[in-house]
Amino acid sequence: MTVSVHTVVQLRSKEWRNVVPNFRALCSAASNATWQRIKTINGPCELSIVLANDEFIRKLNKKFRGENKPTNVLSFPAAMDKVNMGGDIPSLGDIVLALETVIAEAHENLSQHFSHLIVHGCLHLVGHDHLEEAEAVKMEALEVEILKTLNIKNPYV
């Protein structure tokens, strides 16, 4: 089954170009691998990925989660029951990554860690979570399975 998800990448921090020069290809590959595996996307839709810095994501984290600190990735699922607000295709939502935090966390391979966070964010957009232990185990297993299709090692070992 071919899934039609148009991925739009917005740079809020131009430094991403220097740190992950192939960011657009990685965003597309990681998100497409996720949609192919979960098979819950029906019809064409759009995904927005915002590549920002720690300060930008800190503000979002404070506003939406009440935590006044940066984090690696935030996902904002679109309200699927709302009318599409003027776009050609419905939105799955937004994923936001924080440059400095992503760099600090990437112990071996920045591109692989970046791809992992895109997969992680995509799974959040379609309802996966890791608040409870059982949910975390299920979500991590799904991430590992998807990352394997991208030739990325298990990030949890």
C-alpha positions as CSV (number, residue, x, y, z in Angstrom):
1,M,0.0,0.0,0.0
2,T,1.3,3.4,-0.9
3,V,0.7,6.1,1.6
4,S,0.5,9.7,0.4
5,V,1.8,12.1,3.1
6,H,3.2,15.4,1.9
7,T,6.0,16.4,4.3
8,V,6.6,20.1,4.8
9,V,9.8,21.1,6.6
10,Q,10.2,24.5,8.0
11,L,13.5,25.9,9.3
12,R,13.2,28.1,12.4
13,S,16.9,27.7,13.0
14,K,19.1,28.0,9.9
15,E,21.9,26.1,11.7
16,W,20.1,22.8,10.9
17,R,21.5,23.2,7.4
18,N,25.1,22.9,8.7
19,V,24.4,20.2,11.3
20,V,22.1,17.9,9.3
21,P,22.6,19.0,5.6
22,N,20.3,16.2,4.3
23,F,17.5,17.0,6.8
24,R,14.7,17.0,4.1
25,A,15.6,13.6,2.9
26,L,15.8,12.2,6.4
27,C,12.5,13.7,7.3
28,S,10.8,12.1,4.3
29,A,12.5,8.7,4.7
30,A,11.7,8.5,8.5
31,S,8.1,9.7,8.2
32,N,7.4,7.5,5.1
33,A,8.8,4.4,6.9
34,T,6.5,5.1,9.8
35,W,3.4,5.5,7.6
36,Q,4.2,2.4,5.7
37,R,4.5,0.4,8.9
38,I,1.5,1.6,10.8
39,K,-0.9,1.6,7.9
40,T,-3.5,3.8,9.5
41,I,-3.3,6.8,7.1
42,N,-6.2,6.8,4.7
43,G,-5.9,9.1,1.7
44,P,-3.5,12.0,1.1
45,C,-2.6,14.3,4.0
46,E,0.2,16.6,5.2
47,L,2.8,16.5,7.9
48,S,4.6,19.6,9.1
49,I,8.1,19.3,10.7
50,V,9.6,22.4,12.3
51,L,13.4,22.4,12.9
52,A,13.9,24.9,15.6
53,N,16.3,25.7,18.5
54,D,16.1,25.0,22.2
55,E,14.6,28.5,23.0
56,F,11.8,28.0,20.6
57,I,10.9,24.6,21.9
58,R,11.3,25.7,25.5
59,K,8.5,28.3,24.9
60,L,6.3,25.6,23.3
61,N,7.0,23.2,26.1
62,K,6.1,25.8,28.7
63,K,2.9,26.9,27.0
64,F,1.6,23.4,26.2
65,R,3.1,21.1,28.8
66,G,3.8,23.5,31.7
67,E,7.5,22.6,31.6
68,N,9.9,25.6,31.3
69,K,12.8,23.7,29.7
70,P,13.7,22.5,26.2
71,T,13.1,19.0,25.1
72,N,14.2,17.0,22.0
73,V,10.9,16.7,20.2
74,L,7.3,17.8,20.6
75,S,4.3,16.5,18.6
76,F,1.1,18.4,18.0
77,P,-1.6,16.1,16.5
78,A,-4.1,17.9,14.3
79,A,-7.7,17.7,15.5
80,M,-9.0,15.0,13.1
81,D,-12.6,15.8,13.9
82,K,-12.2,19.5,12.8
83,V,-12.8,20.8,9.3
84,N,-9.7,21.2,7.3
85,M,-9.0,24.9,7.5
86,G,-8.6,25.9,3.9
87,G,-5.8,23.6,2.9
88,D,-5.9,21.2,0.0
89,I,-5.3,18.2,2.1
90,P,-5.9,17.4,5.8
91,S,-3.0,17.8,8.3
92,L,-1.7,15.0,10.5
93,G,-0.1,17.7,12.7
94,D,3.2,19.2,13.6
95,I,6.5,17.8,14.9
96,V,9.0,20.3,16.3
97,L,12.7,19.4,17.0
98,A,15.2,21.4,19.1
99,L,18.7,21.7,17.6
100,E,20.8,22.0,20.6
101,T,19.1,19.2,22.6
102,V,19.1,16.8,19.6
103,I,22.9,17.4,19.1
104,A,23.5,16.9,22.9
105,E,21.6,13.6,22.8
106,A,23.2,12.2,19.7
107,H,26.0,10.1,21.1
108,E,27.2,8.4,18.0
109,N,25.3,9.3,14.8
110,L,23.3,12.6,14.6
111,S,21.5,11.6,11.4
112,Q,20.3,8.4,13.0
113,H,19.2,10.1,16.2
114,F,17.4,12.8,14.1
115,S,15.6,10.0,12.1
116,H,14.6,8.3,15.3
117,L,13.0,11.5,16.7
118,I,11.0,11.9,13.5
119,V,9.7,8.4,13.8
120,H,9.0,9.0,17.5
121,G,7.1,12.2,16.7
122,C,5.1,10.6,13.9
123,L,3.9,7.9,16.2
124,H,2.8,10.5,18.7
125,L,0.7,12.2,16.0
126,V,-1.3,9.0,15.5
127,G,-1.9,8.3,19.1
128,H,1.0,6.3,20.4
129,D,2.4,7.4,23.8
130,H,4.8,6.4,26.5
131,L,3.2,7.7,29.7
132,E,2.5,4.2,31.0
133,E,5.1,1.4,31.0
134,A,3.1,-0.9,28.8
135,E,2.6,1.9,26.3
136,A,6.3,2.8,26.3
137,V,7.3,-0.9,25.6
138,K,4.8,-1.1,22.7
139,M,5.9,2.3,21.3
140,E,9.6,1.5,21.6
141,A,9.2,-1.8,19.9
142,L,7.4,-0.2,17.0
143,E,10.1,2.5,16.7
144,V,12.8,-0.2,16.7
145,E,10.9,-2.1,13.9
146,I,10.5,1.1,11.8
147,L,14.1,2.2,12.3
148,K,15.3,-1.3,11.2
149,T,13.8,-0.6,7.8
150,L,16.0,2.5,7.6
151,N,19.1,0.5,8.6
152,I,19.2,2.2,12.0
153,K,20.2,0.2,15.1
154,N,18.0,-0.1,18.1
155,P,18.5,3.2,20.0
156,Y,17.3,1.6,23.3
157,V,20.2,-0.8,23.8
